[in-house]
Amino acid sequence: MRVWIFVVVVSAPFLWMAGMHFNTAEGTWFLGLVGLWVLLGAIEIAKYEHKQGRVELLKELKLVQLQILQLHALVSAGGKMLGNPDRRETSLDV
């Protein structure tokens, strides 16, 4: 959001100057500068969104990795955390 605020602050004077020199080459240049700044702002926003999506994907991947590691620890411990399915405890084991 801050990028768009910067783009507006920079582009507003260029738009005003383009309006003041509407039929001259300077007006065309100022209008071109406005277009350039808006394009650069849009590119920065797209890069930010792409990086945010990547961060979210990496978070999900790490959660899956953590679950796999927990399952490996459970298997290597012989399933003691949830009880061993080979040995069924009954009330007669006293």
Secondary structure per residue as TSV (DSSP state, phi and psi in degrees):
chain	resnum	aa	ss	phi	psi
A	1	M	-	360.0	-35.5
A	2	R	H	-64.8	-28.9
A	3	V	H	-64.5	-41.6
A	4	W	H	-68.7	-33.5
A	5	I	H	-62.8	-43.3
A	6	F	H	-62.3	-43.5
A	7	V	H	-61.5	-42.5
A	8	V	H	-66.1	-43.0
A	9	V	H	-64.5	-38.4
A	10	V	H	-77.2	-38.2
A	11	S	H	-78.4	-28.7
A	12	A	H	-57.8	-46.8
A	13	P	H	-65.0	-34.5
A	14	F	H	-65.8	-39.7
A	15	L	H	-64.0	-40.6
A	16	W	H	-63.8	-43.7
A	17	M	H	-67.7	-35.1
A	18	A	H	-65.6	-37.1
A	19	G	H	-68.6	-34.7
A	20	M	H	-70.8	-29.6
A	21	H	T	-118.0	53.1
A	22	F	T	-61.6	-42.5
A	23	N	T	-99.9	20.7
A	24	T	S	-121.1	170.4
A	25	A	H	-66.9	-33.5
A	26	E	H	-61.9	-39.4
A	27	G	H	-62.2	-39.5
A	28	T	H	-65.4	-40.5
A	29	W	H	-64.9	-43.4
A	30	F	H	-63.4	-39.8
A	31	L	H	-65.5	-37.4
A	32	G	H	-64.2	-38.1
A	33	L	H	-64.9	-37.4
A	34	V	H	-61.9	-47.2
A	35	G	H	-60.2	-39.8
A	36	L	H	-63.0	-46.7
A	37	W	H	-65.2	-38.5
A	38	V	H	-66.3	-41.2
A	39	L	H	-63.2	-44.3
A	40	L	H	-63.7	-39.1
A	41	G	H	-63.4	-41.8
A	42	A	H	-64.7	-38.1
A	43	I	H	-64.4	-43.8
A	44	E	H	-63.7	-40.0
A	45	I	H	-64.2	-42.2
A	46	A	H	-63.8	-40.2
A	47	K	H	-64.1	-40.2
A	48	Y	H	-64.2	-46.2
A	49	E	H	-62.2	-39.6
A	50	H	H	-62.8	-43.6
A	51	K	H	-67.1	-38.0
A	52	Q	H	-63.9	-41.1
A	53	G	H	-62.7	-38.1
A	54	R	H	-66.9	-40.4
A	55	V	H	-63.3	-43.4
A	56	E	H	-62.8	-40.7
A	57	L	H	-64.0	-42.1
A	58	L	H	-66.0	-35.6
A	59	K	H	-62.3	-45.6
A	60	E	H	-63.0	-40.3
A	61	L	H	-63.4	-41.3
A	62	K	H	-65.0	-36.9
A	63	L	H	-63.8	-40.8
A	64	V	H	-65.5	-41.8
A	65	Q	H	-61.2	-41.0
A	66	L	H	-64.0	-41.2
A	67	Q	H	-64.2	-39.5
A	68	I	H	-64.6	-42.8
A	69	L	H	-63.1	-38.3
A	70	Q	H	-65.2	-39.6
A	71	L	H	-66.1	-40.2
A	72	H	H	-62.8	-40.8
A	73	A	H	-65.7	-38.3
A	74	L	H	-65.7	-42.2
A	75	V	H	-68.4	-41.9
A	76	S	H	-70.2	-24.0
A	77	A	T	-83.5	-0.5
A	78	G	T	79.0	19.8
A	79	G	T	72.7	23.1
A	80	K	T	-68.3	-23.2
A	81	M	T	-69.3	-36.8
A	82	L	T	-104.3	1.4
A	83	G	-	99.1	143.3
A	84	N	-	-81.7	122.4
A	85	P	T	-72.4	-16.3
A	86	D	T	-74.6	-30.6
A	87	R	S	-111.3	110.6
A	88	R	-	-94.8	121.6
A	89	E	-	-84.5	134.0
A	90	T	-	-126.2	172.7
A	91	S	T	-74.4	-9.5
A	92	L	T	-88.8	-3.3
A	93	D	-	-81.0	15.4
A	94	V	-	-69.3	360.0
